[in-house]
Amino acid sequence: MDKRTSAILAKYPRGHRDCLIPILQDIQEQYGFLSETSVTEVGLYLNLPSSKIYGLATFYNQFRFEARGQFHVRFCHGTSCHVSGAFDIIRELEKKLHIKPGQTTRDGMFSLELVACMGACHLAPLIQVNEVYHTKLTSNDIKEIIDSYIQGEE
């Protein structure tokens, strides 16, 4: 077991299943996602089968099983965005990045996440790249936005 995982688990009482969610949150915060190894180690620590841990972690959409890209693109597909042309934008993102929502590019530079609503309906359609919002988009804007991240301008 690696030192960082050991340090996280040491903060919680051994065998206390009530600690499962906070442990998973801490591991994801540390590593960026939940690996198969980390799920197994948590299971051994809490005396839980890995299947139970996966069951819980897949129920909550906050947990990821793949690393995010250096630039994590969150794409809003709420009603306002949808009505404002979101379909064309997601299609352009998929074409430019060569990935689908939930995937990360092979070079680890970009990941794409589809979200139900980002709460900025008056700025629709929009994407969020890490902490930066790009609003009132057209499909023509996507190439320029992605290229700016590739070239290190953002």
Buried (B, 14 or more C-beta within 10 A) or exposed (E): EEEEBEEBBEEBEEEEEEBBBEBBBBBBEBBBBBBEEBBBBBBEBBEBEBEBBBEBBEEEEEBBBEEBBBBBBBBBBBEBBBEBBBEBBBEBBBEBBEBEBEBBBEEEBBBBBBBEEBEBBEBBBBBBBEEEEBBEBEBEBBEEBBEEBEEEEB
